[in-house]
Amino acid sequence: METQQASDTPDPTPANEPILPRLGLRGSLRFIWRQLTSMTTALVLLLLLAVAAVPGSLLPQRSVNPAQTDQFLAENGWWGELLDWAGFFEVFTSPWFSAIYLLLFISLVGCVLPRCVTYARQVVAQPPRTPRRLTRFTGYTRRPVESATAQEIQDRASKRLKRTGYRVRHLEEETGALSVSAERGYLREAGNLVFHLALLGVLIGVGLGYLTSYRGQITVVEGEGFANSLTGYDTFESGAWFNPDDLPPFRFTLDEFRAEFSTDTSNPKAFGLPTKFEADLTVEAPGRETFRKRVRVNEPLEVDGASAFLLGNGYAPILTVRDPEGNVVADGPVRAVSNDKNYTGQIVLKMPDASPKQMALVGIFAPTAVVDERGPHSTYAGLVEPKLFLTAHTGDLGLDSGVPTNAYQIDVSTLDQVTQADGKPLLMGLSPGESYDLPDGSSIEFRGVKRYAAFDVKHDPWQGFTLAMALTAAAGLMLSLFIPRRRLWVRAIPAGEGVEIEVAGLARSEDFALASDVARLADQLAPASPSAVPRGKGPRQ
């Protein structure tokens, strides 16, 4: 009884249920590799790379404009800190962007190289044999030819197809019929491979360019110059393979900077918007005569493989500061860092040589100044009513500690603010040509205003290669889109004193002209007659 009950119990694993083999480590790795090197994965990664590059265009990048990045962080609080932590201000060097880049590179290599081998074999191989049943293919036509032999039809079809760019193959079939198998459109697959190989070249060019290029930002005041050396840059970044000795030894002087702004009061949104930025430079380079260059937005200075793009501009008030004994402790233009569209700029001037104590001037420069409930600020970007609003501070500026500090920032909480005789903070408002005497006998003179221009200097030795690969990719894509891949077959079947011909075609992609081309070939080999079988229909063999 117990044995009978045991036999009646259903088997949890039926004998006819298939048992799938385990992949194992090797099989799992092969599966992952096939998924990674599939064309679908490559396209997805390419799309991800394009999407990942979007924040680099929308958000300020620290390598391009550190000041604007710091301003964005200051204005956006925790949200800005979160974006900074995620690498959105250094997109193109972030780990997640690099991971997508490397995966796309590996995917393209694993996808394209095997296809190149397959394509090479197809190119040297003959067209495939003529199918036994042509009735299944596009434009099938069957017609009698009374005044020709099968050999003549085969030769005639071969010549016409070769003339239109087909590769042909002559075949003698078991039934005694002669046929021609023709194929063309190999450039379509070639264009597809060229596109992907060129895309791979773009990735290589971008990667090598990143390793060997350099990029730096400089700020030059009118009348001053810049020499292309590491010490001349405000900020400088280079690739791991860059050699500082490779910096081209050119220099230029900013002769004049011109800016124009809209004065159209009828359109409040357009009022004050910039209409022109131009910088006139005098350039000196070894082996070349000194020349002048006018730099505009997107019209950089090109010299010795380096490009200097006009990045920004602003005002630089000219100040002269003397100590109580009349010694000049500061003299020259001071760059005002603009923080709005009307060029309201922050001024920081550090004077470690001032006596009896080190001194710093902090304030605001406004090219068209007003003072209201918002405080001093500018209402227009043009130089209409320039004015300086300053406070003075004394104490240890921290410049002797050996720790690098930002020339445009200062922590006034560690300094003593200069006050008036009644103990109130000293606030100075100066127009060009005016001066102010401090309580300790020091003097500050506002002598005028100059313009300054900010440039982004970059050099990428692989830029030309990357451009060539991008153009090659575009050409390959055009070939793959507009060249049809197709096959045509012509069969000549002996029939009494004449022959019957069959003509049909097959397209590897959408080819709306294939049916008409098949009909045209049939008309050339055998003019239509009442006994001709309509295209697309015919007897099944």
C-alpha positions as CSV (number, residue, x, y, z in Angstrom):
1,M,0.0,0.0,0.0
2,E,2.8,2.4,0.9
3,T,4.5,1.6,-2.4
4,Q,1.3,2.3,-4.3
5,Q,0.8,5.6,-2.6
6,A,4.4,6.7,-3.4
7,S,3.9,5.9,-7.1
8,D,0.7,8.0,-7.2
9,T,2.6,11.1,-5.9
10,P,3.3,13.5,-8.8
11,D,6.9,13.9,-9.7
12,P,8.0,17.6,-9.1
13,T,10.3,17.4,-12.1
14,P,8.6,15.6,-15.0
15,A,10.8,13.5,-17.2
16,N,9.8,15.4,-20.3
17,E,10.6,18.9,-19.0
18,P,13.8,20.2,-20.6
19,I,16.7,20.9,-18.3
20,L,18.6,24.0,-19.4
21,P,22.4,23.8,-19.1
22,R,24.1,26.2,-16.8
23,L,26.1,29.0,-18.5
24,G,28.9,28.9,-16.1
25,L,31.6,31.6,-15.8
26,R,32.8,31.3,-19.4
27,G,29.3,31.2,-20.9
28,S,28.3,34.2,-18.8
29,L,31.3,36.2,-20.0
30,R,30.6,35.3,-23.6
31,F,26.9,36.4,-23.2
32,I,28.0,39.7,-21.6
33,W,30.5,40.3,-24.4
34,R,27.9,39.6,-27.1
35,Q,25.4,41.9,-25.5
36,L,28.1,44.7,-25.2
37,T,29.3,44.3,-28.8
38,S,25.8,44.3,-30.4
39,M,24.9,47.2,-32.6
40,T,21.9,47.9,-30.4
41,T,24.1,48.4,-27.4
42,A,26.5,50.6,-29.4
43,L,23.6,52.9,-30.5
44,V,22.2,53.1,-26.9
45,L,25.7,54.0,-25.6
46,L,26.1,56.6,-28.4
47,L,22.7,58.1,-27.3
48,L,23.8,58.1,-23.7
49,L,27.0,59.8,-24.5
50,A,25.1,62.6,-26.3
51,V,22.7,63.0,-23.4
52,A,25.6,63.0,-20.9
53,A,27.2,65.8,-22.8
54,V,24.2,68.1,-22.5
55,P,25.0,69.3,-18.9
56,G,28.4,70.3,-20.2
57,S,26.6,72.8,-22.5
58,L,24.0,74.0,-20.1
59,L,26.0,74.3,-16.9
60,P,29.2,76.3,-16.4
61,Q,32.3,74.2,-16.4
62,R,35.0,74.7,-13.9
63,S,37.8,74.2,-16.5
64,V,36.3,76.9,-18.8
65,N,35.0,79.5,-16.4
66,P,35.8,78.9,-12.7
67,A,34.4,82.3,-11.6
68,Q,31.0,81.6,-13.2
69,T,31.0,78.1,-11.7
70,D,31.6,79.5,-8.2
71,Q,28.8,82.1,-8.8
72,F,26.4,79.3,-9.7
73,L,27.3,77.4,-6.6
74,A,26.8,80.5,-4.4
75,E,23.4,81.2,-5.9
76,N,22.0,77.6,-5.8
77,G,22.9,76.4,-2.4
78,W,22.5,72.6,-1.7
79,W,21.3,72.0,-5.2
80,G,24.5,73.4,-6.6
81,E,26.6,71.4,-4.1
82,L,24.7,68.2,-5.2
83,L,25.5,68.9,-8.9
84,D,29.1,69.6,-8.0
85,W,29.3,66.3,-6.1
86,A,27.9,64.5,-9.1
87,G,30.5,66.0,-11.4
88,F,28.1,68.2,-13.5
89,F,30.6,71.1,-13.4
90,E,33.4,68.8,-14.8
91,V,31.3,66.7,-17.1
92,F,33.9,65.6,-19.6
93,T,36.3,64.4,-16.9
94,S,33.7,62.8,-14.6
95,P,33.8,59.1,-13.9
96,W,30.3,58.4,-15.3
97,F,31.0,60.2,-18.6
98,S,34.4,58.4,-18.9
99,A,32.6,55.1,-18.2
100,I,30.1,55.7,-21.1
101,Y,33.0,56.7,-23.3
102,L,35.0,53.6,-22.7
103,L,32.1,51.3,-23.0
104,L,31.1,52.8,-26.3
105,F,34.7,52.5,-27.5
106,I,34.8,48.8,-26.5
107,S,31.4,48.2,-28.0
108,L,32.4,49.7,-31.4
109,V,35.6,47.7,-31.5
110,G,33.9,44.5,-30.8
111,C,31.0,45.2,-33.2
112,V,32.8,46.7,-36.2
113,L,36.0,44.6,-36.5
114,P,34.2,41.2,-37.0
115,R,31.8,42.9,-39.5
116,C,34.9,44.2,-41.4
117,V,36.2,40.6,-41.7
118,T,32.7,39.4,-42.8
119,Y,32.5,42.2,-45.4
120,A,35.9,41.4,-46.8
121,R,34.9,37.8,-47.4
122,Q,31.7,38.9,-49.1
123,V,33.5,41.3,-51.4
124,V,35.8,38.5,-52.8
125,A,33.0,35.9,-52.9
126,Q,30.8,35.4,-55.9
127,P,27.1,36.3,-56.0
128,P,24.9,33.6,-54.5
129,R,23.3,30.9,-56.8
130,T,20.0,31.7,-58.5
131,P,17.1,30.6,-56.3
132,R,15.0,27.7,-57.8
133,R,11.7,29.6,-57.3
134,L,12.0,33.2,-58.5
135,T,8.2,33.7,-58.2
136,R,8.6,34.7,-54.6
137,F,10.8,37.8,-55.4
138,T,10.1,41.4,-56.3
139,G,9.0,42.2,-59.9
140,Y,8.9,38.6,-61.1
141,T,8.4,38.5,-64.8
142,R,8.3,35.6,-67.3
143,R,8.4,36.1,-71.0
144,P,9.0,34.0,-74.1
145,V,11.8,34.8,-76.6
146,E,11.5,33.1,-79.9
147,S,14.6,34.3,-81.7
148,A,17.3,33.7,-79.2
149,T,19.1,30.9,-77.4
150,A,19.7,30.5,-73.7
151,Q,23.4,31.3,-74.1
152,E,22.6,34.5,-76.0
153,I,20.2,35.6,-73.3
154,Q,22.8,34.8,-70.6
155,D,25.5,36.8,-72.4
156,R,23.1,39.7,-73.1
157,A,21.9,39.9,-69.5
158,S,25.4,39.7,-68.2
159,K,26.6,42.6,-70.3
160,R,23.7,44.9,-69.4
161,L,24.0,44.1,-65.7
162,K,27.8,44.7,-65.7
163,R,27.2,48.0,-67.5
164,T,25.1,49.2,-64.5
165,G,27.6,48.2,-61.9
166,Y,26.5,44.7,-61.0
167,R,28.9,41.8,-60.2
168,V,27.6,38.8,-62.2
169,R,27.9,35.0,-62.0
170,H,27.1,32.6,-64.8
171,L,25.3,29.4,-63.8
172,E,24.3,26.3,-65.6
173,E,21.4,24.6,-63.7
174,E,20.5,20.9,-63.5
175,T,17.3,21.5,-65.5
176,G,19.4,22.7,-68.5
177,A,18.5,26.3,-67.9
178,L,21.2,29.0,-67.9
179,S,21.0,31.9,-65.4
180,V,22.8,35.0,-64.3
181,S,23.1,35.9,-60.6
182,A,24.0,39.6,-60.1
183,E,24.5,41.7,-57.1
184,R,25.4,45.3,-56.4
185,G,25.3,47.9,-53.6
186,Y,28.3,46.7,-51.6
187,L,29.2,50.4,-51.0
188,R,26.1,50.5,-48.7
189,E,27.7,48.1,-46.2
190,A,31.1,49.8,-46.9
191,G,29.5,53.1,-46.0
192,N,28.1,51.6,-42.8
193,L,31.5,50.2,-41.8
194,V,33.2,53.5,-42.7
195,F,30.7,55.4,-40.5
196,H,31.4,53.1,-37.5
197,L,35.1,53.0,-38.1
198,A,35.2,56.8,-38.4
199,L,33.1,57.1,-35.2
200,L,35.7,55.0,-33.6
201,G,38.3,57.3,-35.0
202,V,36.5,60.3,-33.4
203,L,36.6,58.6,-30.0
204,I,40.3,57.9,-30.5
205,G,40.9,61.5,-31.6
206,V,39.0,63.0,-28.6
207,G,40.8,60.7,-26.2
208,L,44.3,61.4,-27.5
209,G,43.4,65.1,-27.7
210,Y,42.4,65.1,-24.1
211,L,45.7,63.5,-23.1
212,T,47.9,65.8,-25.2
213,S,46.0,69.1,-25.2
214,Y,46.2,72.1,-22.9
215,R,43.7,74.8,-22.0
216,G,44.1,78.0,-20.0
217,Q,42.3,81.2,-19.2
218,I,43.8,84.7,-19.1
219,T,42.6,88.2,-18.5
220,V,44.4,91.1,-20.3
221,V,43.8,94.8,-19.7
222,E,44.0,97.3,-22.6
223,G,47.6,98.2,-23.2
224,E,49.0,95.1,-21.5
225,G,50.2,91.9,-23.0
226,F,50.3,88.1,-22.6
227,A,53.2,85.7,-23.2
228,N,52.3,82.1,-23.7
229,S,54.0,80.5,-20.6
230,L,52.6,78.7,-17.6
231,T,53.1,81.7,-15.4
232,G,51.0,83.9,-17.7
233,Y,47.8,82.0,-17.2
234,D,45.2,82.7,-14.5
235,T,44.1,79.0,-14.7
236,F,45.7,76.2,-16.7
237,E,44.8,72.6,-17.4
238,S,46.6,70.0,-19.5
239,G,46.4,66.4,-20.4
240,A,48.6,63.7,-18.8
241,W,50.9,63.5,-21.9
242,F,51.3,67.2,-22.3
243,N,54.9,68.6,-22.1
244,P,55.1,72.3,-20.9
245,D,58.1,72.7,-23.2
246,D,55.8,72.3,-26.1
247,L,54.0,75.6,-25.4
248,P,54.4,77.7,-28.6
249,P,56.4,80.9,-27.7
250,F,54.0,83.6,-29.0
251,R,52.8,86.7,-27.3
252,F,50.2,89.4,-28.0
253,T,49.1,92.8,-26.7
254,L,45.5,93.9,-26.2
255,D,45.5,97.3,-28.0
256,E,41.9,98.1,-27.6
257,F,38.6,96.4,-26.6
258,R,35.3,97.6,-27.9
259,A,31.9,96.7,-26.7
260,E,28.5,98.1,-27.7
261,F,25.1,97.6,-26.0
262,S,21.6,98.1,-27.2
263,T,20.0,101.5,-26.3
264,D,16.6,100.6,-27.7
265,T,14.3,101.8,-24.9
266,S,11.2,100.8,-26.8
267,N,12.0,97.1,-26.0
268,P,12.9,96.7,-22.3
269,K,14.0,93.1,-22.9
270,A,16.6,94.1,-25.5
271,F,17.8,97.2,-23.7
272,G,21.4,96.8,-22.5
273,L,22.0,93.5,-24.4
274,P,25.4,93.4,-26.1
275,T,25.5,93.9,-29.8
276,K,29.3,93.8,-30.5
277,F,32.5,92.6,-28.8
278,E,35.8,93.2,-30.5
279,A,39.4,93.0,-29.4
280,D,42.3,94.4,-31.4
281,L,45.6,92.4,-30.8
282,T,49.2,92.9,-31.9
283,V,50.7,89.4,-32.2
284,E,54.3,88.4,-32.2
285,A,55.5,84.8,-33.0
286,P,58.9,83.4,-33.9
287,G,59.5,83.2,-37.6
288,R,56.7,85.5,-38.5
289,E,56.4,89.3,-38.8
290,T,54.4,91.1,-36.2
291,F,50.8,91.3,-37.2
292,R,47.4,92.7,-36.0
293,K,44.4,90.6,-35.5
294,R,40.8,91.5,-34.6
295,V,39.2,88.9,-32.4
296,R,35.5,88.5,-32.2
297,V,33.1,86.0,-30.6
298,N,33.7,82.7,-32.5
299,E,36.5,84.3,-34.5
300,P,39.6,83.3,-32.5
301,L,43.3,84.2,-32.9
302,E,45.0,81.2,-34.5
303,V,48.8,81.1,-34.0
304,D,51.3,78.2,-33.8
305,G,48.5,75.6,-33.4
306,A,46.9,77.5,-30.5
307,S,43.5,79.2,-30.5
308,A,42.6,82.2,-28.4
309,F,38.9,82.6,-28.1
310,L,37.3,85.8,-26.7
311,L,35.6,84.5,-23.5
312,G,34.5,87.6,-21.6
313,N,35.2,91.2,-20.8
314,G,34.8,93.8,-18.1
315,Y,36.0,97.1,-16.7
316,A,39.3,97.8,-14.8
317,P,39.3,101.1,-12.8
318,I,42.7,102.7,-12.6
319,L,43.7,103.4,-9.0
320,T,46.7,105.0,-7.4
321,V,47.2,104.5,-3.6
322,R,49.8,106.3,-1.5
323,D,50.7,105.7,2.1
324,P,50.9,108.5,4.7
325,E,54.5,109.3,3.6
326,G,53.4,109.7,0.0
327,N,54.9,106.5,-1.3
328,V,53.0,104.7,-4.0
329,V,51.8,101.3,-2.8
330,A,49.5,100.5,-5.7
331,D,49.2,102.0,-9.1
332,G,47.4,100.6,-12.2
333,P,44.1,99.0,-13.3
334,V,42.2,96.7,-11.0
335,R,39.8,94.2,-12.6
336,A,36.2,94.4,-11.6
337,V,34.6,91.0,-11.6
338,S,31.1,91.5,-13.1
339,N,28.2,89.7,-11.4
340,D,25.2,90.9,-13.5
341,K,24.3,91.9,-17.1
342,N,24.9,95.6,-16.3
343,Y,28.5,94.9,-15.3
344,T,28.2,95.8,-11.7
345,G,31.6,94.5,-10.6
346,Q,33.4,93.6,-7.4
347,I,36.7,95.3,-6.6
348,V,39.4,93.7,-4.4
349,L,42.8,95.4,-4.2
350,K,45.4,93.9,-1.8
351,M,48.4,96.1,-0.7
352,P,50.8,94.1,1.4
353,D,53.5,96.9,1.1
354,A,51.2,99.5,2.7
355,S,52.4,101.1,6.0
356,P,52.1,101.2,8.8
357,K,49.7,98.2,8.3
358,Q,48.8,96.1,5.3
359,M,45.7,97.4,3.6
360,A,43.0,96.2,1.3
361,L,40.3,98.0,-0.7
362,V,37.0,96.2,-1.2
363,G,34.0,97.6,-3.1
364,I,31.8,97.9,-6.2
365,F,32.4,99.5,-9.6
366,A,29.3,100.5,-11.6
367,P,29.8,101.8,-15.2
368,T,26.4,103.6,-15.0
369,A,26.0,104.0,-11.2
370,V,22.9,104.6,-9.1
371,V,22.3,104.2,-5.4
372,D,18.8,103.1,-4.2
373,E,17.3,100.7,-1.8
374,R,19.4,97.9,-3.4
375,G,22.5,99.8,-2.7
376,P,25.1,100.9,-5.3
377,H,24.7,99.2,-8.7
378,S,24.8,99.7,-12.4
379,T,21.7,100.2,-14.6
380,Y,23.4,99.9,-17.9
381,A,26.5,98.1,-19.2
382,G,27.9,101.1,-21.0
383,L,30.3,103.5,-19.5
384,V,27.9,106.4,-18.9
385,E,28.3,107.4,-15.2
386,P,31.2,105.4,-13.8
387,K,31.7,105.4,-10.1
388,L,33.6,103.5,-7.4
389,F,32.2,102.6,-4.0
390,L,35.0,101.4,-1.6
391,T,35.7,100.4,1.9
392,A,39.2,100.2,3.4
393,H,40.5,97.4,5.7
394,T,43.8,97.0,7.5
395,G,45.6,94.1,9.1
396,D,47.4,90.9,8.1
397,L,46.3,89.9,4.6
398,G,47.7,86.4,4.9
399,L,49.9,86.7,1.8
400,D,53.1,85.8,3.7
401,S,51.8,82.3,4.7
402,G,52.9,80.7,1.5
403,V,49.4,79.4,0.8
404,P,48.0,80.5,-2.6
405,T,45.0,82.8,-2.4
406,N,42.4,84.1,-4.9
407,A,43.4,87.6,-6.0
408,Y,39.7,88.5,-6.5
409,Q,38.5,87.4,-3.0
410,I,39.4,88.4,0.5
411,D,38.1,87.5,4.0
412,V,37.5,90.9,5.6
413,S,36.3,89.3,8.9
414,T,39.9,88.9,9.9
415,L,40.7,92.6,9.2
416,D,39.9,96.0,10.8
417,Q,37.7,98.2,8.7
418,V,38.9,101.8,8.5
419,T,36.4,104.2,10.2
420,Q,35.6,107.9,10.3
421,A,36.4,110.2,13.2
422,D,32.9,109.4,14.7
423,G,33.6,105.6,14.6
424,K,31.3,104.9,11.7
425,P,32.6,102.7,8.8
426,L,34.3,104.7,6.1
427,L,32.4,104.5,2.8
428,M,34.0,106.2,-0.2
429,G,32.3,107.1,-3.5
430,L,34.7,108.2,-6.3
431,S,34.2,109.3,-9.8
432,P,37.0,109.4,-12.4
433,G,39.5,112.1,-11.5
434,E,38.6,112.2,-7.8
435,S,40.7,111.2,-4.8
436,Y,40.0,110.5,-1.1
437,D,42.3,111.0,1.9
438,L,42.0,108.4,4.7
439,P,42.2,109.3,8.4
440,D,45.8,108.0,8.7
441,G,47.0,110.2,5.8
442,S,46.9,107.6,3.0
443,S,45.2,108.7,-0.2
444,I,43.2,106.9,-3.0
445,E,42.9,108.4,-6.5
446,F,40.5,107.1,-9.1
447,R,42.3,108.1,-12.3
448,G,40.1,106.5,-15.0
449,V,38.7,103.3,-16.5
450,K,40.1,100.7,-18.9
451,R,38.5,97.7,-20.5
452,Y,39.8,94.1,-20.1
453,A,39.2,91.0,-22.1
454,A,39.2,87.4,-21.0
455,F,40.6,84.8,-23.4
456,D,40.4,81.0,-23.5
457,V,43.6,79.6,-25.0
458,K,43.5,76.0,-26.1
459,H,45.6,73.7,-28.2
460,D,44.5,70.2,-29.4
461,P,47.0,68.5,-31.7
462,W,44.4,65.9,-32.6
463,Q,41.7,68.4,-33.5
464,G,42.3,68.0,-37.3
465,F,42.3,64.3,-37.1
466,T,39.0,64.3,-35.2
467,L,37.4,66.7,-37.7
468,A,38.5,64.5,-40.6
469,M,37.0,61.4,-38.9
470,A,33.8,63.3,-38.3
471,L,33.5,64.3,-42.0
472,T,34.4,60.7,-43.0
473,A,31.6,59.4,-40.7
474,A,29.1,61.8,-42.3
475,A,30.2,60.6,-45.8
476,G,29.9,56.9,-44.7
477,L,26.4,57.6,-43.3
478,M,25.3,59.1,-46.6
479,L,26.6,56.0,-48.5
480,S,24.7,53.7,-46.1
481,L,21.5,55.6,-46.5
482,F,21.3,56.3,-50.2
483,I,22.9,53.3,-51.9
484,P,20.6,50.3,-52.2
485,R,21.9,46.8,-51.8
486,R,20.1,44.5,-54.3
487,R,20.3,41.2,-56.2
488,L,18.9,40.5,-59.7
489,W,18.4,37.1,-61.4
490,V,17.8,36.2,-65.0
491,R,17.1,32.6,-66.0
492,A,16.8,31.4,-69.6
493,I,14.8,28.2,-70.0
494,P,15.0,26.4,-73.4
495,A,11.4,26.0,-74.8
496,G,11.0,24.4,-78.2
497,E,12.7,26.6,-80.8
498,G,13.1,29.5,-78.4
499,V,13.5,30.2,-74.7
500,E,11.5,31.6,-71.8
501,I,13.2,34.1,-69.5
502,E,12.5,34.7,-65.8
503,V,13.6,38.0,-64.2
504,A,13.3,38.9,-60.5
505,G,15.0,40.9,-57.8
506,L,15.6,41.1,-54.1
507,A,16.4,44.3,-52.0
508,R,18.2,44.1,-48.7
509,S,16.4,47.3,-47.6
510,E,13.6,49.5,-48.9
511,D,14.2,50.0,-52.7
512,F,11.1,51.4,-54.4
513,A,12.8,51.4,-57.8
514,L,13.6,47.7,-57.8
515,A,10.4,46.5,-59.4
516,S,10.6,49.0,-62.2
517,D,14.3,48.1,-62.8
518,V,13.4,44.5,-63.1
519,A,10.7,45.3,-65.6
520,R,13.1,47.5,-67.6
521,L,15.6,44.6,-67.7
522,A,12.9,42.2,-68.9
523,D,11.9,44.7,-71.6
524,Q,15.5,45.0,-72.8
525,L,16.0,41.2,-72.9
526,A,12.5,40.4,-74.3
527,P,10.0,43.0,-75.4
528,A,6.6,42.5,-73.8
529,S,4.1,40.4,-75.7
530,P,0.4,39.3,-75.1
531,S,1.7,36.0,-73.8
532,A,3.9,37.6,-71.2
533,V,3.1,36.7,-67.6
534,P,2.2,39.9,-65.5
535,R,4.9,41.1,-63.1
536,G,4.7,39.8,-59.6
537,K,2.6,36.8,-60.8
538,G,3.7,33.6,-62.4
539,P,3.6,29.8,-62.2
540,R,5.2,28.1,-59.3
541,Q,7.8,25.6,-60.2
